[in-house]
Amino acid sequence: MADFYAGLLHPLTAPEHLLAFIALGVLLGRHRASAEAGLIAFMAALVAGGALALWLKHVPGLDLFNVLSILGLGALIAADLPLNASVCVALALLFGLSHGFANGVAAVPPIRALPYLGGLAIAGLFVGGYGWVSVDYLLQRNLGWLRIAVRVAGSWLAAIGILVLAGSWKQLFG
Amino acid sequence: MRWLAFAWWFVPALALAHDGQGDIQGGLLAGLAHPILGVDHVIAMVAVGMWGAQLGAPAIWLLPVTFPLVMAMGGVLGAMGVPVPGIEIGIALSAVALGAMVALALRPPLWAAALLVAVFAVFHGHAHGAELPESANAIAYSAGFVIATGLLHAFGILLGVANRWRVGARLLRAGGGLIALGGVYFLVGHLT
């Protein structure tokens, strides 16, 4: 049971994952046609990515990619571009894999993989699902300023992504 | 009643209760505090919100959506240690200029307003970004100061709602005047 919680809490206690999960949820909420498929794809990809990590152990540049995921998703929300449902599902798959992998790296023995990955998937469900439902609900209110507020939230996420890149510049590029 | 469901968005704040788990709380709090502890920052950020509200659409939404991104660019410069001369003077000037815009209810073309705000955003961002590398958790710090800045804008926009009423509009302009005077105070302080 502890392994389940380890998987659940790992992304929730790491801002570099939590912000991406939130960003995906907000994006799915904004593009509600894709939301259900997107969330299921996200959960599946998290598990797949995590499982992949048990085998591959390390992918160079993954942490940078995950920071870029926050930037990219935030920018898409801020720009309010119309996105095809399949694009949203593809993004959910892509970032589910990358974040799943990064979280899976932490599932070293004595942590058992299966409950850990289950916890990871549930974390994705909770945060992504909550983001989706809240944004969807807010946007249904049809208040102009709420739509702006969602875009502003995207802008914040993108800004945070830009800054983290700057902060890690030296580590990443020497 | 359904709105209570949104209370879950505040759950991450529980992280703040866990003192000593180190960097996330420290980073987040440091980031949140940074814009708020500088009065020169606060008044300028509130003025951006007030001015956006005065200018109305599309400025009222364009500014809050683009400001964090431009500020982040400035933050990148600060974090990388790129020297920009006169940051503190620039920040004081931003309070003077933006306060004056509100006080005089000036309505330049959108591109001019955006340009002015963008230049100041770079200065403010630089000041925050310069502290970024020293903070324990860069992402928590960045999140903190982006959110704090955004909330200050929101506050300014909220004040700007007063613009709908004649008395409110006058009070808003008076507020802008006070901000400009505050900026002069800081400017003089830096120049002498």
Contacts between the chains, C-beta under 8 A, distances in Angstrom:
chain1	res1	chain2	res2	distance
A	13	B	15	7.5
A	13	B	24	7.4
A	15	B	24	6.5
A	15	B	137	7.3
A	15	B	139	4.6
A	15	B	140	5.4
A	15	B	143	6.2
A	16	B	139	5.4
A	18	B	12	7.2
A	19	B	139	7.3
A	19	B	143	7.0
A	67	B	139	7.9
A	78	B	65	5.6
A	78	B	69	7.4
A	130	B	8	6.0
A	133	B	5	8.0
A	134	B	5	7.2
A	134	B	6	5.9
A	134	B	8	8.0
A	134	B	9	7.0
A	137	B	2	7.6
A	137	B	5	7.8
A	145	B	61	7.9
A	148	B	60	8.0
A	148	B	61	4.2
A	148	B	64	7.2
A	148	B	65	7.2
A	151	B	61	7.3
A	151	B	65	5.1
A	152	B	61	7.9
A	152	B	64	4.9
A	152	B	65	5.6
A	152	B	68	7.7
A	152	B	150	6.4
A	155	B	64	7.4
A	155	B	65	4.8
A	155	B	66	7.2
A	155	B	67	7.8
A	155	B	68	4.7
A	155	B	69	5.8
A	156	B	68	5.4
A	156	B	143	8.0
A	156	B	146	4.9
A	156	B	147	6.3
A	156	B	150	5.6
A	158	B	68	7.5
A	158	B	69	6.0
A	158	B	72	7.6
A	159	B	68	3.8
A	159	B	69	5.4
A	159	B	71	6.6
A	159	B	72	4.0
A	159	B	75	8.0
A	159	B	142	7.6
A	159	B	146	4.8
A	160	B	72	7.7
A	160	B	139	6.8
A	160	B	142	4.7
A	160	B	143	5.1
A	160	B	146	5.3
A	162	B	69	7.0
A	162	B	72	3.9
A	162	B	73	7.0
A	162	B	75	7.3
A	162	B	76	6.3
A	163	B	72	5.2
A	163	B	75	4.9
A	163	B	76	6.9
A	163	B	79	7.0
A	163	B	129	6.7
A	163	B	132	6.6
A	163	B	138	7.3
A	163	B	142	3.7
A	163	B	146	7.2
A	164	B	138	5.6
A	164	B	139	4.8
A	164	B	142	5.6
A	165	B	76	7.5
A	166	B	72	7.9
A	166	B	75	6.3
A	166	B	76	3.8
A	166	B	79	4.1
A	166	B	80	6.1
A	166	B	129	6.5
A	166	B	132	7.0
A	167	B	79	5.3
A	167	B	132	4.9
A	167	B	133	6.1
A	167	B	138	3.5
A	167	B	139	7.6
A	167	B	141	7.8
A	167	B	142	6.8
A	168	B	138	6.7
A	169	B	79	7.1
A	169	B	80	5.9
A	170	B	133	7.8
